[in-house]
Amino acid sequence: MRVAITGTTGRVGAALARHLAPRHEVIPLPRAACDFSKPEALEAALDTLDCDVFINPAALTGLEACEDDPRLAMRVNSAAPGKIALWAADRGIRMIHFSTDYVFEGETTVPLGEDMPARPVNAYGRSKLAGEMAVLAHPGNLVLRVSWIFGPEKPSFVDQIFDAALAREPLAAVADKLCLPTCTTDLARWTETLLETGTQGILHACNPGPPVSWHGMAECVVREMTACGWLDLCPEVAALKLDEMPLFRASRPRFTVMDPGRLSAITGGLRPWPEALAEHVRLRCAAS
Ligand SMILES: NC(=O)c1ccc[n+]([C@@H]2O[C@H](COP(=O)([O-])OP(=O)(O)OC[C@H]3O[C@@H](n4cnc5c(N)ncnc54)[C@H](OP(=O)(O)O)[C@@H]3O)[C@@H](O)[C@H]2O)c1
């Protein structure tokens, strides 16, 4: 299959390009080839593109950046995906688009199904929800909602904790905000399966397991580092409150635990996040 992939310098795009390359013809579309903030550049790139499926993980992902420039957020996260979806529909090309758990307002305490109402609380979430709607306006397309991405391609929160623990720095993380993380290695495998199944609509694409906070993930990281012999004593991680984070100017939803049951049924089962995170830490230990 000829698979065009945007955002190949990002976590998800890089993981997809690496995973699919041995079995598919991957056409990478980094920002230099396809700038979502400049519609005229988008048209030039699409005019010459020949692919069977268009995968779109590219996005303006910084919450504060979206809050500071909501129009740019709408352009990158909604208008550009909408334009691509229209172009793809005209040519019978399926689109797989990536979205976020931050489309939810986070006020429930039960795992969120795909059909539960989305009510974003910040500019990022609003722009991503608008992007979902623009892509799903065309039958056949698929939206994968992911959350708290980690993987080997690009450092994320868990890698900051790994590095800080190695440097014997004090550790602290928010403990009153819950989610289910997504491992990029697993996400790339699921996406390849979904290329074949032709699934459409929305899927919650996170690893199953107990709902966890950043604090809980940080504790898993240092526990695994200690088990691997990289730390003599397992350090304590201080628990922070979401309301006490001075650098968080955009509102964050507190409970965005998505139910990945539909994806699990399609793919034949998903690896729990503690297993995926422990493997990630072991690989980092081996490479350090
Ligand atoms: N990271 C998470 O924890 C998380 C959580 C929930 C949902 N998601 C969603 O998952 C998807 C992938 O996220 P990620 O973690 O891979 O993001 P990422 O690491 O921040 O990468 C974003 C990618 O988008 C590209 N991009 C940004 N602005 C662009 C523009 N104007 N034109 C073209 N490309 C542009 C970036 O290119 P440059 O390198 O040139 O900037 C980069 O390749 C996104 O849709 C995001 O909303 C992520």
The ligand as a MOL file (V3000), in Angstrom:
LIG
                    3D

  0  0  0     0  0            999 V3000
M  V30 BEGIN CTAB
M  V30 COUNTS 48 52 0 0 0
M  V30 BEGIN ATOM
M  V30 1 N 1.5870 13.6020 22.6370 0
M  V30 2 C 0.4990 13.2530 23.3230 0
M  V30 3 O 0.5800 12.9050 24.5180 0
M  V30 4 C -0.8340 13.2770 22.6530 0
M  V30 5 C -1.9590 13.0830 23.4520 0
M  V30 6 C -3.2110 13.0570 22.8540 0
M  V30 7 C -3.3300 13.2300 21.4790 0
M  V30 8 N -2.2280 13.4230 20.7070 0 CHG=1
M  V30 9 C -2.4490 13.5840 19.2560 0
M  V30 10 O -1.6450 12.6280 18.5860 0
M  V30 11 C -1.1790 13.1530 17.3470 0
M  V30 12 C 0.3200 13.0000 17.2590 0
M  V30 13 O 0.9260 13.6580 18.3590 0
M  V30 14 P 2.4880 13.6040 18.6110 0
M  V30 15 O 2.6990 13.3130 20.0470 0
M  V30 16 O 3.1450 12.7470 17.5660 0 CHG=-1
M  V30 17 O 2.8490 15.1480 18.3530 0
M  V30 18 P 4.2780 15.8190 18.2580 0
M  V30 19 O 5.3550 14.9060 18.6940 0
M  V30 20 O 4.1050 17.1610 18.8950 0
M  V30 21 O 4.4450 16.0100 16.6800 0
M  V30 22 C 3.5900 16.8690 15.9740 0
M  V30 23 C 3.9290 16.7480 14.5150 0
M  V30 24 O 3.0900 17.6680 13.7990 0
M  V30 25 C 3.9120 18.4750 12.9710 0
M  V30 26 N 3.3500 19.8070 12.7940 0
M  V30 27 C 3.1380 20.7580 13.7300 0
M  V30 28 N 2.6680 21.8710 13.1480 0
M  V30 29 C 2.6010 21.6190 11.8170 0
M  V30 30 C 2.2080 22.3790 10.6850 0
M  V30 31 N 1.8270 23.6640 10.7830 0
M  V30 32 N 2.2390 21.7850 9.4620 0
M  V30 33 C 2.6460 20.5090 9.3230 0
M  V30 34 N 3.0560 19.7360 10.3470 0
M  V30 35 C 3.0250 20.2980 11.5840 0
M  V30 36 C 5.2380 18.5650 13.7200 0
M  V30 37 O 6.2400 18.9740 12.8240 0
M  V30 38 P 7.5090 19.8360 13.3200 0
M  V30 39 O 8.4780 18.8240 13.8940 0
M  V30 40 O 8.0040 20.4900 12.0920 0
M  V30 41 O 7.0080 20.7930 14.3790 0
M  V30 42 C 5.3820 17.1320 14.2010 0
M  V30 43 O 5.8780 16.2960 13.1920 0
M  V30 44 C -1.6720 14.5860 17.2860 0
M  V30 45 O -2.8220 14.6350 16.4900 0
M  V30 46 C -2.0170 14.9410 18.7190 0
M  V30 47 O -3.0510 15.8930 18.7740 0
M  V30 48 C -0.9880 13.4500 21.2680 0
M  V30 END ATOM
M  V30 BEGIN BOND
M  V30 1 1 1 2
M  V30 2 2 2 3
M  V30 3 1 2 4
M  V30 4 1 4 5
M  V30 5 2 4 48
M  V30 6 2 5 6
M  V30 7 1 6 7
M  V30 8 2 7 8
M  V30 9 1 8 9
M  V30 10 1 8 48
M  V30 11 1 9 10
M  V30 12 1 9 46
M  V30 13 1 10 11
M  V30 14 1 11 12
M  V30 15 1 11 44
M  V30 16 1 12 13
M  V30 17 1 13 14
M  V30 18 2 14 15
M  V30 19 1 14 16
M  V30 20 1 14 17
M  V30 21 1 17 18
M  V30 22 2 18 19
M  V30 23 1 18 20
M  V30 24 1 18 21
M  V30 25 1 21 22
M  V30 26 1 22 23
M  V30 27 1 23 24
M  V30 28 1 23 42
M  V30 29 1 24 25
M  V30 30 1 25 26
M  V30 31 1 25 36
M  V30 32 1 26 27
M  V30 33 1 26 35
M  V30 34 2 27 28
M  V30 35 1 28 29
M  V30 36 1 29 30
M  V30 37 2 29 35
M  V30 38 1 30 31
M  V30 39 2 30 32
M  V30 40 1 32 33
M  V30 41 2 33 34
M  V30 42 1 34 35
M  V30 43 1 36 37
M  V30 44 1 36 42
M  V30 45 1 37 38
M  V30 46 2 38 39
M  V30 47 1 38 40
M  V30 48 1 38 41
M  V30 49 1 42 43
M  V30 50 1 44 45
M  V30 51 1 44 46
M  V30 52 1 46 47
M  V30 END BOND
M  V30 END CTAB
M  END
